[in-house]
Amino acid sequence: MLSKHMLRYLRLFGSLARFSFLGEMAFRGNFLLKIIVELSWLGLVIYFYDRLFRFTGDIAGWSRSEYFFFIGCFYILESINEALFLGNFGEFAELVRTGNLDFVLLKPVDEQFLISFRNLEWSSVPNMVLGGLLLATSLHQLDIYIGPGRSFGFIVGMMCGVGMAYSFLLMLASTSVWLVRNQSLYELWWLFTSLMRYPKEIFDIWWARPIGMFFTFVFPVLLTIHVPASATVKTLEPGFLIWLVFSTIILLGFSRWVFRRALRSYRSASS
């Protein structure tokens, strides 16, 4: 049973999502154009890898269908982050600079929740659907039985991927309180998303192995897509799954601490 507190926040999230959708519908042409651009980009990526696999048997031990499942997982995760978090955290610096953060802090809800979910980027949802279709197509081609173990690895791995991405974006946004303009720091986010889209096996070369080890065991970005994809179409690796869950919990707690510390350092527009 969900508590009244959780139900309250779920209703609030639904209201914010509806309000965001009405805002998008006020400019339908722009909304449709964003969807076309997003789907076109994903289509080009799919076409590129389809042509690539015509000239090679596999990529780092991943067959064509397995790798397309991997790509589908990546785009679902990226679409969730773009729809829920990326735009909201990108606007946090403007709230700090203009002093409009005062109005957020005065509302009778958790500040982190409101800053994280006040707007929903609906144009990213079709990408999520297309990523799901890519997963379904790949599974059909592989003809794999998805049992409880594979399902568990996929669901937990994807949830950890979302949690880890959210934690990192929250920490980047929190630096706005001290730096005000921190757009250059978001280049780190694009660096990490670039690493997520490739299997960790590509770093299994002597000169690249230290990089792979760092982003697997110190800051496990390479596991965010590898774990759910590998658990579904290859083999479940319990050690990696446990480490991903542990790292995500630590990052969620640490990012919450950084955010609260940033709010304590914030000076309102009236001060």
Helices and strands as residue ranges (DSSP letters): H 4-25, H 28-53, H 64-81, I 82-86, H 87-90, H 92-98, H 101-106, H 111-117, G 122-124, H 125-142, H 148-174, H 176-179, G 183-185, H 186-196, G 200-203, H 209-213, I 214-218, H 223-233, H 238-265
